[in-house]
Amino acid sequence: MSATGIPLTATRDATAARGVVLRLVDRLLDWQDRERQRRHLSSLDDHILADVGLSHGDVDEEVRKPFWRA
């Protein structure tokens, strides 16, 4: 038993669950950011794409990827 009177296994379980939730939220935020970046990339004009060394084909390939794929 911990100093608070809560069994240690319950404390460990709560800590583990919190870790899972935090990893899930982090993953969801990564996916959201990736989707936002791909939308922005698709809006760039030819001049900017040339400056960064990308073609429309490169952009189309990237934009077609599902949000969960890097």
Buried (B, 14 or more C-beta within 10 A) or exposed (E): EEEEEEEEEEEEEEEEEEEEEEEEEEEEEEBEEBBEEBEEBEEBEEEEBEEEEBEEEEBEEBEEEEBEEE
